[in-house]
């Protein structure tokens, strides 16, 4: 049994050379999956992906034996892209606020927020009576602990220590680490509100990426919303 077949991940497309037509179909499927999941979320059916790629659903399943495998592939690629954008901002911008805002703008412009991996963060509202957090919006949290103190009655991000991220989530851990560096720099410079966490920054990326039918309207809406959210993140002189 080959290594690609034995790992159970269905990722033979990464290691086995493909015929030209098979490679073209794979590219169509991946592009269609990014579009469909970006518009409808990861709950969209495989049939929608096949229809957008203009291939039979059997072709999709030959490359990705289950929807989970395809979702993981798209999420991994999106996480890698976000990490590269964060590293570029960190390495090329001297001013901490410029670095953070550049990362947010490039990420939102690329539509990354609509494809954030479900395991990256979780948002909840504190239930003081029960002593725990309810109201999860995202799936299992995988966010480093942040040194912040939410105010009474405020929404709270449920945070998990970075070391709890499993080996399978190494890509997510890398993203959280580099975004954490952007956050720490901006906070240390006094340009970021002290209560803002890594989770907040990722939530901004998700929030500022609405899915609208018209591309121009979508870009304009994203830019306008991000301007407003950036103003909310900045610290103000006391």
mmCIF file of the C-alpha atoms, coordinates in Angstrom:
data_MODEL
# 
_entry.id   MODEL 
# 
loop_
_atom_site.group_PDB 
_atom_site.id 
_atom_site.type_symbol 
_atom_site.label_atom_id 
_atom_site.label_alt_id 
_atom_site.label_comp_id 
_atom_site.label_asym_id 
_atom_site.label_entity_id 
_atom_site.label_seq_id 
_atom_site.pdbx_PDB_ins_code 
_atom_site.Cartn_x 
_atom_site.Cartn_y 
_atom_site.Cartn_z 
_atom_site.occupancy 
_atom_site.B_iso_or_equiv 
_atom_site.pdbx_formal_charge 
_atom_site.auth_seq_id 
_atom_site.auth_comp_id 
_atom_site.auth_asym_id 
_atom_site.auth_atom_id 
_atom_site.pdbx_PDB_model_num 
ATOM 1   C CA . UNK A 1 1   ? 0.000   0.000  0.000   1.00 0.00 ? 1   UNK A CA 1 
ATOM 2   C CA . UNK A 1 2   ? 1.364   3.416  -0.892  1.00 0.00 ? 2   UNK A CA 1 
ATOM 3   C CA . UNK A 1 3   ? 1.999   6.103  1.741   1.00 0.00 ? 3   UNK A CA 1 
ATOM 4   C CA . UNK A 1 4   ? -0.702  8.271  0.233   1.00 0.00 ? 4   UNK A CA 1 
ATOM 5   C CA . UNK A 1 5   ? -3.243  5.474  0.390   1.00 0.00 ? 5   UNK A CA 1 
ATOM 6   C CA . UNK A 1 6   ? -2.148  4.349  3.842   1.00 0.00 ? 6   UNK A CA 1 
ATOM 7   C CA . UNK A 1 7   ? -2.514  7.640  5.666   1.00 0.00 ? 7   UNK A CA 1 
ATOM 8   C CA . UNK A 1 8   ? -6.297  7.664  5.250   1.00 0.00 ? 8   UNK A CA 1 
ATOM 9   C CA . UNK A 1 9   ? -6.338  11.345 4.326   1.00 0.00 ? 9   UNK A CA 1 
ATOM 10  C CA . UNK A 1 10  ? -7.169  11.007 0.675   1.00 0.00 ? 10  UNK A CA 1 
ATOM 11  C CA . UNK A 1 11  ? -4.442  13.524 -0.239  1.00 0.00 ? 11  UNK A CA 1 
ATOM 12  C CA . UNK A 1 12  ? -2.845  11.540 -3.046  1.00 0.00 ? 12  UNK A CA 1 
ATOM 13  C CA . UNK A 1 13  ? -3.318  14.636 -5.205  1.00 0.00 ? 13  UNK A CA 1 
ATOM 14  C CA . UNK A 1 14  ? -0.412  16.240 -3.351  1.00 0.00 ? 14  UNK A CA 1 
ATOM 15  C CA . UNK A 1 15  ? 2.156   13.523 -3.976  1.00 0.00 ? 15  UNK A CA 1 
ATOM 16  C CA . UNK A 1 16  ? 1.108   11.561 -7.057  1.00 0.00 ? 16  UNK A CA 1 
ATOM 17  C CA . UNK A 1 17  ? 1.670   13.145 -10.494 1.00 0.00 ? 17  UNK A CA 1 
ATOM 18  C CA . UNK A 1 18  ? -1.604  13.655 -12.345 1.00 0.00 ? 18  UNK A CA 1 
ATOM 19  C CA . UNK A 1 19  ? -2.471  13.579 -16.002 1.00 0.00 ? 19  UNK A CA 1 
ATOM 20  C CA . UNK A 1 20  ? -3.076  17.007 -17.489 1.00 0.00 ? 20  UNK A CA 1 
ATOM 21  C CA . UNK A 1 21  ? -6.850  16.553 -17.565 1.00 0.00 ? 21  UNK A CA 1 
ATOM 22  C CA . UNK A 1 22  ? -6.920  15.149 -14.026 1.00 0.00 ? 22  UNK A CA 1 
ATOM 23  C CA . UNK A 1 23  ? -4.823  18.050 -12.759 1.00 0.00 ? 23  UNK A CA 1 
ATOM 24  C CA . UNK A 1 24  ? -7.132  20.495 -14.489 1.00 0.00 ? 24  UNK A CA 1 
ATOM 25  C CA . UNK A 1 25  ? -10.176 18.838 -12.892 1.00 0.00 ? 25  UNK A CA 1 
ATOM 26  C CA . UNK A 1 26  ? -8.514  18.995 -9.479  1.00 0.00 ? 26  UNK A CA 1 
ATOM 27  C CA . UNK A 1 27  ? -7.834  22.718 -9.895  1.00 0.00 ? 27  UNK A CA 1 
ATOM 28  C CA . UNK A 1 28  ? -11.440 23.282 -10.975 1.00 0.00 ? 28  UNK A CA 1 
ATOM 29  C CA . UNK A 1 29  ? -12.736 21.388 -7.940  1.00 0.00 ? 29  UNK A CA 1 
ATOM 30  C CA . UNK A 1 30  ? -10.516 23.280 -5.492  1.00 0.00 ? 30  UNK A CA 1 
ATOM 31  C CA . UNK A 1 31  ? -11.432 26.644 -6.994  1.00 0.00 ? 31  UNK A CA 1 
ATOM 32  C CA . UNK A 1 32  ? -15.121 25.744 -6.966  1.00 0.00 ? 32  UNK A CA 1 
ATOM 33  C CA . UNK A 1 33  ? -14.910 24.515 -3.371  1.00 0.00 ? 33  UNK A CA 1 
ATOM 34  C CA . UNK A 1 34  ? -13.335 27.787 -2.248  1.00 0.00 ? 34  UNK A CA 1 
ATOM 35  C CA . UNK A 1 35  ? -16.088 29.735 -3.992  1.00 0.00 ? 35  UNK A CA 1 
ATOM 36  C CA . UNK A 1 36  ? -18.977 27.588 -2.781  1.00 0.00 ? 36  UNK A CA 1 
ATOM 37  C CA . UNK A 1 37  ? -17.771 27.274 0.807   1.00 0.00 ? 37  UNK A CA 1 
ATOM 38  C CA . UNK A 1 38  ? -16.943 30.972 0.796   1.00 0.00 ? 38  UNK A CA 1 
ATOM 39  C CA . UNK A 1 39  ? -20.494 31.826 -0.249  1.00 0.00 ? 39  UNK A CA 1 
ATOM 40  C CA . UNK A 1 40  ? -22.474 29.182 1.635   1.00 0.00 ? 40  UNK A CA 1 
ATOM 41  C CA . UNK A 1 41  ? -20.165 28.007 4.383   1.00 0.00 ? 41  UNK A CA 1 
ATOM 42  C CA . UNK A 1 42  ? -18.643 24.588 4.962   1.00 0.00 ? 42  UNK A CA 1 
ATOM 43  C CA . UNK A 1 43  ? -22.127 23.092 5.229   1.00 0.00 ? 43  UNK A CA 1 
ATOM 44  C CA . UNK A 1 44  ? -22.628 23.375 1.460   1.00 0.00 ? 44  UNK A CA 1 
ATOM 45  C CA . UNK A 1 45  ? -23.092 19.938 -0.217  1.00 0.00 ? 45  UNK A CA 1 
ATOM 46  C CA . UNK A 1 46  ? -20.529 18.315 -2.480  1.00 0.00 ? 46  UNK A CA 1 
ATOM 47  C CA . UNK A 1 47  ? -23.071 18.438 -5.318  1.00 0.00 ? 47  UNK A CA 1 
ATOM 48  C CA . UNK A 1 48  ? -22.843 22.250 -5.275  1.00 0.00 ? 48  UNK A CA 1 
ATOM 49  C CA . UNK A 1 49  ? -19.062 22.037 -5.554  1.00 0.00 ? 49  UNK A CA 1 
ATOM 50  C CA . UNK A 1 50  ? -19.314 19.618 -8.486  1.00 0.00 ? 50  UNK A CA 1 
ATOM 51  C CA . UNK A 1 51  ? -21.872 21.815 -10.225 1.00 0.00 ? 51  UNK A CA 1 
ATOM 52  C CA . UNK A 1 52  ? -19.681 24.909 -9.857  1.00 0.00 ? 52  UNK A CA 1 
ATOM 53  C CA . UNK A 1 53  ? -16.633 22.977 -11.093 1.00 0.00 ? 53  UNK A CA 1 
ATOM 54  C CA . UNK A 1 54  ? -18.647 21.632 -14.058 1.00 0.00 ? 54  UNK A CA 1 
ATOM 55  C CA . UNK A 1 55  ? -17.694 18.064 -13.294 1.00 0.00 ? 55  UNK A CA 1 
ATOM 56  C CA . UNK A 1 56  ? -19.652 15.073 -12.089 1.00 0.00 ? 56  UNK A CA 1 
ATOM 57  C CA . UNK A 1 57  ? -19.902 14.580 -8.336  1.00 0.00 ? 57  UNK A CA 1 
ATOM 58  C CA . UNK A 1 58  ? -18.100 11.264 -8.843  1.00 0.00 ? 58  UNK A CA 1 
ATOM 59  C CA . UNK A 1 59  ? -15.060 13.208 -10.060 1.00 0.00 ? 59  UNK A CA 1 
ATOM 60  C CA . UNK A 1 60  ? -15.048 15.191 -6.820  1.00 0.00 ? 60  UNK A CA 1 
ATOM 61  C CA . UNK A 1 61  ? -15.274 12.031 -4.730  1.00 0.00 ? 61  UNK A CA 1 
ATOM 62  C CA . UNK A 1 62  ? -12.461 10.379 -6.665  1.00 0.00 ? 62  UNK A CA 1 
ATOM 63  C CA . UNK A 1 63  ? -10.100 13.135 -5.531  1.00 0.00 ? 63  UNK A CA 1 
ATOM 64  C CA . UNK A 1 64  ? -11.688 13.645 -2.107  1.00 0.00 ? 64  UNK A CA 1 
ATOM 65  C CA . UNK A 1 65  ? -13.329 10.484 -0.730  1.00 0.00 ? 65  UNK A CA 1 
ATOM 66  C CA . UNK A 1 66  ? -15.378 12.456 1.794   1.00 0.00 ? 66  UNK A CA 1 
ATOM 67  C CA . UNK A 1 67  ? -16.522 16.010 2.297   1.00 0.00 ? 67  UNK A CA 1 
ATOM 68  C CA . UNK A 1 68  ? -14.427 16.235 5.463   1.00 0.00 ? 68  UNK A CA 1 
ATOM 69  C CA . UNK A 1 69  ? -11.279 15.621 3.413   1.00 0.00 ? 69  UNK A CA 1 
ATOM 70  C CA . UNK A 1 70  ? -12.164 18.423 0.996   1.00 0.00 ? 70  UNK A CA 1 
ATOM 71  C CA . UNK A 1 71  ? -13.062 20.828 3.804   1.00 0.00 ? 71  UNK A CA 1 
ATOM 72  C CA . UNK A 1 72  ? -9.772  20.047 5.536   1.00 0.00 ? 72  UNK A CA 1 
ATOM 73  C CA . UNK A 1 73  ? -7.856  20.708 2.318   1.00 0.00 ? 73  UNK A CA 1 
ATOM 74  C CA . UNK A 1 74  ? -9.520  24.100 1.768   1.00 0.00 ? 74  UNK A CA 1 
ATOM 75  C CA . UNK A 1 75  ? -9.167  25.079 5.436   1.00 0.00 ? 75  UNK A CA 1 
ATOM 76  C CA . UNK A 1 76  ? -5.482  24.111 5.463   1.00 0.00 ? 76  UNK A CA 1 
ATOM 77  C CA . UNK A 1 77  ? -4.773  26.132 2.331   1.00 0.00 ? 77  UNK A CA 1 
ATOM 78  C CA . UNK A 1 78  ? -6.642  29.141 3.714   1.00 0.00 ? 78  UNK A CA 1 
ATOM 79  C CA . UNK A 1 79  ? -4.827  28.893 7.047   1.00 0.00 ? 79  UNK A CA 1 
ATOM 80  C CA . UNK A 1 80  ? -1.492  28.774 5.232   1.00 0.00 ? 80  UNK A CA 1 
ATOM 81  C CA . UNK A 1 81  ? -2.420  31.813 3.152   1.00 0.00 ? 81  UNK A CA 1 
ATOM 82  C CA . UNK A 1 82  ? -3.468  33.789 6.228   1.00 0.00 ? 82  UNK A CA 1 
ATOM 83  C CA . UNK A 1 83  ? -0.239  32.822 7.998   1.00 0.00 ? 83  UNK A CA 1 
ATOM 84  C CA . UNK A 1 84  ? 1.829   34.014 5.030   1.00 0.00 ? 84  UNK A CA 1 
ATOM 85  C CA . UNK A 1 85  ? -0.071  37.313 5.006   1.00 0.00 ? 85  UNK A CA 1 
ATOM 86  C CA . UNK A 1 86  ? 0.518   37.776 8.740   1.00 0.00 ? 86  UNK A CA 1 
ATOM 87  C CA . UNK A 1 87  ? 4.232   36.996 8.410   1.00 0.00 ? 87  UNK A CA 1 
ATOM 88  C CA . UNK A 1 88  ? 4.575   39.425 5.510   1.00 0.00 ? 88  UNK A CA 1 
ATOM 89  C CA . UNK A 1 89  ? 2.940   42.186 7.538   1.00 0.00 ? 89  UNK A CA 1 
ATOM 90  C CA . UNK A 1 90  ? 5.089   41.382 10.559  1.00 0.00 ? 90  UNK A CA 1 
ATOM 91  C CA . UNK A 1 91  ? 8.307   41.368 8.564   1.00 0.00 ? 91  UNK A CA 1 
ATOM 92  C CA . UNK A 1 92  ? 7.698   44.278 6.202   1.00 0.00 ? 92  UNK A CA 1 
ATOM 93  C CA . UNK A 1 93  ? 5.978   46.875 8.400   1.00 0.00 ? 93  UNK A CA 1 
ATOM 94  C CA . UNK A 1 94  ? 8.024   48.695 11.029  1.00 0.00 ? 94  UNK A CA 1 
ATOM 95  C CA . UNK A 1 95  ? 5.047   50.324 12.747  1.00 0.00 ? 95  UNK A CA 1 
ATOM 96  C CA . UNK A 1 96  ? 3.030   47.875 14.899  1.00 0.00 ? 96  UNK A CA 1 
ATOM 97  C CA . UNK A 1 97  ? -0.357  49.362 13.990  1.00 0.00 ? 97  UNK A CA 1 
ATOM 98  C CA . UNK A 1 98  ? 0.523   49.452 10.293  1.00 0.00 ? 98  UNK A CA 1 
ATOM 99  C CA . UNK A 1 99  ? 1.488   45.774 10.468  1.00 0.00 ? 99  UNK A CA 1 
ATOM 100 C CA . UNK A 1 100 ? -1.748  44.746 12.152  1.00 0.00 ? 100 UNK A CA 1 
ATOM 101 C CA . UNK A 1 101 ? -3.993  46.851 9.916   1.00 0.00 ? 101 UNK A CA 1 
ATOM 102 C CA . UNK A 1 102 ? -2.169  45.634 6.788   1.00 0.00 ? 102 UNK A CA 1 
ATOM 103 C CA . UNK A 1 103 ? -2.764  42.028 7.812   1.00 0.00 ? 103 UNK A CA 1 
ATOM 104 C CA . UNK A 1 104 ? -6.440  42.714 8.404   1.00 0.00 ? 104 UNK A CA 1 
ATOM 105 C CA . UNK A 1 105 ? -6.896  44.560 5.121   1.00 0.00 ? 105 UNK A CA 1 
ATOM 106 C CA . UNK A 1 106 ? -5.148  41.949 2.974   1.00 0.00 ? 106 UNK A CA 1 
ATOM 107 C CA . UNK A 1 107 ? -6.977  39.112 4.720   1.00 0.00 ? 107 UNK A CA 1 
ATOM 108 C CA . UNK A 1 108 ? -10.395 40.711 4.353   1.00 0.00 ? 108 UNK A CA 1 
ATOM 109 C CA . UNK A 1 109 ? -9.742  41.706 0.723   1.00 0.00 ? 109 UNK A CA 1 
ATOM 110 C CA . UNK A 1 110 ? -8.841  38.091 -0.098  1.00 0.00 ? 110 UNK A CA 1 
ATOM 111 C CA . UNK A 1 111 ? -12.124 36.832 1.361   1.00 0.00 ? 111 UNK A CA 1 
ATOM 112 C CA . UNK A 1 112 ? -10.266 34.783 3.940   1.00 0.00 ? 112 UNK A CA 1 
ATOM 113 C CA . UNK A 1 113 ? -12.841 35.382 6.629   1.00 0.00 ? 113 UNK A CA 1 
ATOM 114 C CA . UNK A 1 114 ? -15.419 33.280 4.835   1.00 0.00 ? 114 UNK A CA 1 
ATOM 115 C CA . UNK A 1 115 ? -13.076 30.279 4.924   1.00 0.00 ? 115 UNK A CA 1 
ATOM 116 C CA . UNK A 1 116 ? -11.591 30.491 8.416   1.00 0.00 ? 116 UNK A CA 1 
ATOM 117 C CA . UNK A 1 117 ? -11.145 26.951 9.762   1.00 0.00 ? 117 UNK A CA 1 
ATOM 118 C CA . UNK A 1 118 ? -13.960 26.107 12.192  1.00 0.00 ? 118 UNK A CA 1 
ATOM 119 C CA . UNK A 1 119 ? -11.522 25.084 14.952  1.00 0.00 ? 119 UNK A CA 1 
ATOM 120 C CA . UNK A 1 120 ? -9.727  28.421 15.116  1.00 0.00 ? 120 UNK A CA 1 
ATOM 121 C CA . UNK A 1 121 ? -11.943 30.206 17.635  1.00 0.00 ? 121 UNK A CA 1 
ATOM 122 C CA . UNK A 1 122 ? -15.074 30.025 19.662  1.00 0.00 ? 122 UNK A CA 1 
ATOM 123 C CA . UNK A 1 123 ? -17.139 32.868 21.025  1.00 0.00 ? 123 UNK A CA 1 
ATOM 124 C CA . UNK A 1 124 ? -19.332 32.651 24.069  1.00 0.00 ? 124 UNK A CA 1 
ATOM 125 C CA . UNK A 1 125 ? -21.195 34.792 26.576  1.00 0.00 ? 125 UNK A CA 1 
ATOM 126 C CA . UNK A 1 126 ? -20.320 34.317 30.265  1.00 0.00 ? 126 UNK A CA 1 
ATOM 127 C CA . UNK A 1 127 ? -22.999 32.685 32.374  1.00 0.00 ? 127 UNK A CA 1 
ATOM 128 C CA . UNK A 1 128 ? -22.113 33.985 35.836  1.00 0.00 ? 128 UNK A CA 1 
ATOM 129 C CA . UNK A 1 129 ? -24.781 31.880 37.518  1.00 0.00 ? 129 UNK A CA 1 
ATOM 130 C CA . UNK A 1 130 ? -23.409 28.637 36.152  1.00 0.00 ? 130 UNK A CA 1 
ATOM 131 C CA . UNK A 1 131 ? -19.799 29.752 36.291  1.00 0.00 ? 131 UNK A CA 1 
ATOM 132 C CA . UNK A 1 132 ? -19.092 28.816 32.685  1.00 0.00 ? 132 UNK A CA 1 
ATOM 133 C CA . UNK A 1 133 ? -19.419 30.121 29.157  1.00 0.00 ? 133 UNK A CA 1 
ATOM 134 C CA . UNK A 1 134 ? -22.371 29.355 26.898  1.00 0.00 ? 134 UNK A CA 1 
ATOM 135 C CA . UNK A 1 135 ? -23.569 30.502 23.496  1.00 0.00 ? 135 UNK A CA 1 
ATOM 136 C CA . UNK A 1 136 ? -20.809 29.073 21.313  1.00 0.00 ? 136 UNK A CA 1 
ATOM 137 C CA . UNK A 1 137 ? -20.810 30.457 17.809  1.00 0.00 ? 137 UNK A CA 1 
ATOM 138 C CA . UNK A 1 138 ? -17.830 28.612 16.323  1.00 0.00 ? 138 UNK A CA 1 
ATOM 139 C CA . UNK A 1 139 ? -16.610 25.075 16.834  1.00 0.00 ? 139 UNK A CA 1 
ATOM 140 C CA . UNK A 1 140 ? -13.924 23.876 19.245  1.00 0.00 ? 140 UNK A CA 1 
ATOM 141 C CA . UNK A 1 141 ? -11.607 26.684 20.359  1.00 0.00 ? 141 UNK A CA 1 
ATOM 142 C CA . UNK A 1 142 ? -7.924  26.491 19.561  1.00 0.00 ? 142 UNK A CA 1 
ATOM 143 C CA . UNK A 1 143 ? -6.755  29.946 20.615  1.00 0.00 ? 143 UNK A CA 1 
ATOM 144 C CA . UNK A 1 144 ? -3.769  30.830 22.838  1.00 0.00 ? 144 UNK A CA 1 
ATOM 145 C CA . UNK A 1 145 ? -4.553  32.291 26.233  1.00 0.00 ? 145 UNK A CA 1 
ATOM 146 C CA . UNK A 1 146 ? -4.675  36.067 26.160  1.00 0.00 ? 146 UNK A CA 1 
ATOM 147 C CA . UNK A 1 147 ? -3.790  38.368 29.031  1.00 0.00 ? 147 UNK A CA 1 
ATOM 148 C CA . UNK A 1 148 ? -7.046  40.298 28.948  1.00 0.00 ? 148 UNK A CA 1 
ATOM 149 C CA . UNK A 1 149 ? -9.806  40.991 31.434  1.00 0.00 ? 149 UNK A CA 1 
ATOM 150 C CA . UNK A 1 150 ? -13.288 41.250 29.874  1.00 0.00 ? 150 UNK A CA 1 
ATOM 151 C CA . UNK A 1 151 ? -15.607 43.727 31.539  1.00 0.00 ? 151 UNK A CA 1 
ATOM 152 C CA . UNK A 1 152 ? -18.731 42.732 33.475  1.00 0.00 ? 152 UNK A CA 1 
ATOM 153 C CA . UNK A 1 153 ? -21.457 41.404 31.211  1.00 0.00 ? 153 UNK A CA 1 
ATOM 154 C CA . UNK A 1 154 ? -19.268 41.605 28.115  1.00 0.00 ? 154 UNK A CA 1 
ATOM 155 C CA . UNK A 1 155 ? -18.948 38.902 25.494  1.00 0.00 ? 155 UNK A CA 1 
ATOM 156 C CA . UNK A 1 156 ? -16.036 36.612 26.211  1.00 0.00 ? 156 UNK A CA 1 
ATOM 157 C CA . UNK A 1 157 ? -13.896 34.528 23.864  1.00 0.00 ? 157 UNK A CA 1 
ATOM 158 C CA . UNK A 1 158 ? -13.386 31.034 25.188  1.00 0.00 ? 158 UNK A CA 1 
ATOM 159 C CA . UNK A 1 159 ? -9.633  30.567 25.049  1.00 0.00 ? 159 UNK A CA 1 
ATOM 160 C CA . UNK A 1 160 ? -7.543  27.413 25.152  1.00 0.00 ? 160 UNK A CA 1 
ATOM 161 C CA . UNK A 1 161 ? -3.770  27.326 25.796  1.00 0.00 ? 161 UNK A CA 1 
ATOM 162 C CA . UNK A 1 162 ? -1.759  27.064 22.603  1.00 0.00 ? 162 UNK A CA 1 
ATOM 163 C CA . UNK A 1 163 ? -0.016  23.905 23.795  1.00 0.00 ? 163 UNK A CA 1 
ATOM 164 C CA . UNK A 1 164 ? -3.384  22.113 23.678  1.00 0.00 ? 164 UNK A CA 1 
ATOM 165 C CA . UNK A 1 165 ? -3.499  22.410 19.885  1.00 0.00 ? 165 UNK A CA 1 
ATOM 166 C CA . UNK A 1 166 ? -3.050  18.931 18.447  1.00 0.00 ? 166 UNK A CA 1 
ATOM 167 C CA . UNK A 1 167 ? -0.472  17.939 15.855  1.00 0.00 ? 167 UNK A CA 1 
ATOM 168 C CA . UNK A 1 168 ? -3.202  17.908 13.216  1.00 0.00 ? 168 UNK A CA 1 
ATOM 169 C CA . UNK A 1 169 ? -3.786  21.597 13.927  1.00 0.00 ? 169 UNK A CA 1 
ATOM 170 C CA . UNK A 1 170 ? -0.161  22.659 13.455  1.00 0.00 ? 170 UNK A CA 1 
ATOM 171 C CA . UNK A 1 171 ? -1.203  25.051 10.697  1.00 0.00 ? 171 UNK A CA 1 
ATOM 172 C CA . UNK A 1 172 ? -3.762  26.710 12.956  1.00 0.00 ? 172 UNK A CA 1 
ATOM 173 C CA . UNK A 1 173 ? -1.192  26.948 15.743  1.00 0.00 ? 173 UNK A CA 1 
ATOM 174 C CA . UNK A 1 174 ? 1.245   28.704 13.391  1.00 0.00 ? 174 UNK A CA 1 
ATOM 175 C CA . UNK A 1 175 ? -1.437  31.192 12.368  1.00 0.00 ? 175 UNK A CA 1 
ATOM 176 C CA . UNK A 1 176 ? -2.382  31.925 15.965  1.00 0.00 ? 176 UNK A CA 1 
ATOM 177 C CA . UNK A 1 177 ? 1.267   32.380 16.911  1.00 0.00 ? 177 UNK A CA 1 
ATOM 178 C CA . UNK A 1 178 ? 2.091   34.949 14.240  1.00 0.00 ? 178 UNK A CA 1 
ATOM 179 C CA . UNK A 1 179 ? -1.187  36.848 14.714  1.00 0.00 ? 179 UNK A CA 1 
ATOM 180 C CA . UNK A 1 180 ? -0.373  36.840 18.425  1.00 0.00 ? 180 UNK A CA 1 
ATOM 181 C CA . UNK A 1 181 ? 2.908   38.574 17.641  1.00 0.00 ? 181 UNK A CA 1 
ATOM 182 C CA . UNK A 1 182 ? 1.072   41.253 15.663  1.00 0.00 ? 182 UNK A CA 1 
ATOM 183 C CA . UNK A 1 183 ? -1.351  41.754 18.549  1.00 0.00 ? 183 UNK A CA 1 
ATOM 184 C CA . UNK A 1 184 ? 1.384   41.873 21.198  1.00 0.00 ? 184 UNK A CA 1 
ATOM 185 C CA . UNK A 1 185 ? 3.407   44.448 19.249  1.00 0.00 ? 185 UNK A CA 1 
ATOM 186 C CA . UNK A 1 186 ? 0.447   46.738 18.677  1.00 0.00 ? 186 UNK A CA 1 
ATOM 187 C CA . UNK A 1 187 ? -0.659  46.425 22.302  1.00 0.00 ? 187 UNK A CA 1 
ATOM 188 C CA . UNK A 1 188 ? 2.868   47.100 23.632  1.00 0.00 ? 188 UNK A CA 1 
ATOM 189 C CA . UNK A 1 189 ? 3.052   50.213 21.453  1.00 0.00 ? 189 UNK A CA 1 
ATOM 190 C CA . UNK A 1 190 ? -0.151  51.483 23.040  1.00 0.00 ? 190 UNK A CA 1 
ATOM 191 C CA . UNK A 1 191 ? -1.947  51.483 19.684  1.00 0.00 ? 191 UNK A CA 1 
ATOM 192 C CA . UNK A 1 192 ? -4.282  48.571 20.346  1.00 0.00 ? 192 UNK A CA 1 
ATOM 193 C CA . UNK A 1 193 ? -6.928  48.409 23.032  1.00 0.00 ? 193 UNK A CA 1 
ATOM 194 C CA . UNK A 1 194 ? -5.540  46.331 25.927  1.00 0.00 ? 194 UNK A CA 1 
ATOM 195 C CA . UNK A 1 195 ? -8.577  44.045 25.957  1.00 0.00 ? 195 UNK A CA 1 
ATOM 196 C CA . UNK A 1 196 ? -8.203  43.004 22.303  1.00 0.00 ? 196 UNK A CA 1 
ATOM 197 C CA . UNK A 1 197 ? -7.096  39.389 21.811  1.00 0.00 ? 197 UNK A CA 1 
ATOM 198 C CA . UNK A 1 198 ? -6.002  37.181 18.932  1.00 0.00 ? 198 UNK A CA 1 
ATOM 199 C CA . UNK A 1 199 ? -9.539  35.840 18.824  1.00 0.00 ? 199 UNK A CA 1 
ATOM 200 C CA . UNK A 1 200 ? -10.906 39.362 18.371  1.00 0.00 ? 200 UNK A CA 1 
ATOM 201 C CA . UNK A 1 201 ? -8.611  39.949 15.398  1.00 0.00 ? 201 UNK A CA 1 
ATOM 202 C CA . UNK A 1 202 ? -9.707  36.712 13.732  1.00 0.00 ? 202 UNK A CA 1 
ATOM 203 C CA . UNK A 1 203 ? -13.325 37.585 14.450  1.00 0.00 ? 203 UNK A CA 1 
ATOM 204 C CA . UNK A 1 204 ? -12.803 40.917 12.666  1.00 0.00 ? 204 UNK A CA 1 
ATOM 205 C CA . UNK A 1 205 ? -11.562 39.027 9.596   1.00 0.00 ? 205 UNK A CA 1 
ATOM 206 C CA . UNK A 1 206 ? -14.647 36.822 9.660   1.00 0.00 ? 206 UNK A CA 1 
ATOM 207 C CA . UNK A 1 207 ? -17.062 39.683 10.306  1.00 0.00 ? 207 UNK A CA 1 
ATOM 208 C CA . UNK A 1 208 ? -15.680 42.032 7.672   1.00 0.00 ? 208 UNK A CA 1 
ATOM 209 C CA . UNK A 1 209 ? -16.049 39.522 4.844   1.00 0.00 ? 209 UNK A CA 1 
ATOM 210 C CA . UNK A 1 210 ? -19.749 39.563 3.916   1.00 0.00 ? 210 UNK A CA 1 
ATOM 211 C CA . UNK A 1 211 ? -20.851 37.452 0.973   1.00 0.00 ? 211 UNK A CA 1 
ATOM 212 C CA . UNK A 1 212 ? -22.727 39.620 -1.520  1.00 0.00 ? 212 UNK A CA 1 
ATOM 213 C CA . UNK A 1 213 ? -23.785 38.685 -5.074  1.00 0.00 ? 213 UNK A CA 1 
ATOM 214 C CA . UNK A 1 214 ? -22.090 41.710 -6.658  1.00 0.00 ? 214 UNK A CA 1 
ATOM 215 C CA . UNK A 1 215 ? -18.279 41.683 -6.411  1.00 0.00 ? 215 UNK A CA 1 
ATOM 216 C CA . UNK A 1 216 ? -17.944 45.472 -6.420  1.00 0.00 ? 216 UNK A CA 1 
ATOM 217 C CA . UNK A 1 217 ? -20.549 45.870 -3.687  1.00 0.00 ? 217 UNK A CA 1 
ATOM 218 C CA . UNK A 1 218 ? -18.889 43.136 -1.691  1.00 0.00 ? 218 UNK A CA 1 
ATOM 219 C CA . UNK A 1 219 ? -15.474 44.817 -1.884  1.00 0.00 ? 219 UNK A CA 1 
ATOM 220 C CA . UNK A 1 220 ? -16.908 48.204 -0.955  1.00 0.00 ? 220 UNK A CA 1 
ATOM 221 C CA . UNK A 1 221 ? -18.912 46.794 1.946   1.00 0.00 ? 221 UNK A CA 1 
ATOM 222 C CA . UNK A 1 222 ? -15.890 44.887 3.266   1.00 0.00 ? 222 UNK A CA 1 
ATOM 223 C CA . UNK A 1 223 ? -13.645 47.959 3.081   1.00 0.00 ? 223 UNK A CA 1 
ATOM 224 C CA . UNK A 1 224 ? -16.207 50.169 4.814   1.00 0.00 ? 224 UNK A CA 1 
ATOM 225 C CA . UNK A 1 225 ? -16.934 47.658 7.557   1.00 0.00 ? 225 UNK A CA 1 
ATOM 226 C CA . UNK A 1 226 ? -13.238 47.054 8.164   1.00 0.00 ? 226 UNK A CA 1 
ATOM 227 C CA . UNK A 1 227 ? -12.591 50.801 8.532   1.00 0.00 ? 227 UNK A CA 1 
ATOM 228 C CA . UNK A 1 228 ? -15.240 50.906 11.260  1.00 0.00 ? 228 UNK A CA 1 
ATOM 229 C CA . UNK A 1 229 ? -13.886 47.812 13.015  1.00 0.00 ? 229 UNK A CA 1 
ATOM 230 C CA . UNK A 1 230 ? -10.303 49.104 12.891  1.00 0.00 ? 230 UNK A CA 1 
ATOM 231 C CA . UNK A 1 231 ? -11.414 52.284 14.623  1.00 0.00 ? 231 UNK A CA 1 
ATOM 232 C CA . UNK A 1 232 ? -12.957 50.116 17.321  1.00 0.00 ? 232 UNK A CA 1 
ATOM 233 C CA . UNK A 1 233 ? -9.695  48.225 17.858  1.00 0.00 ? 233 UNK A CA 1 
ATOM 234 C CA . UNK A 1 234 ? -7.497  51.297 18.322  1.00 0.00 ? 234 UNK A CA 1 
ATOM 235 C CA . UNK A 1 235 ? -6.673  52.561 21.781  1.00 0.00 ? 235 UNK A CA 1 
ATOM 236 C CA . UNK A 1 236 ? -7.760  56.067 22.696  1.00 0.00 ? 236 UNK A CA 1 
ATOM 237 C CA . UNK A 1 237 ? -5.928  58.579 24.909  1.00 0.00 ? 237 UNK A CA 1 
ATOM 238 C CA . UNK A 1 238 ? -7.448  58.607 28.359  1.00 0.00 ? 238 UNK A CA 1 
# 
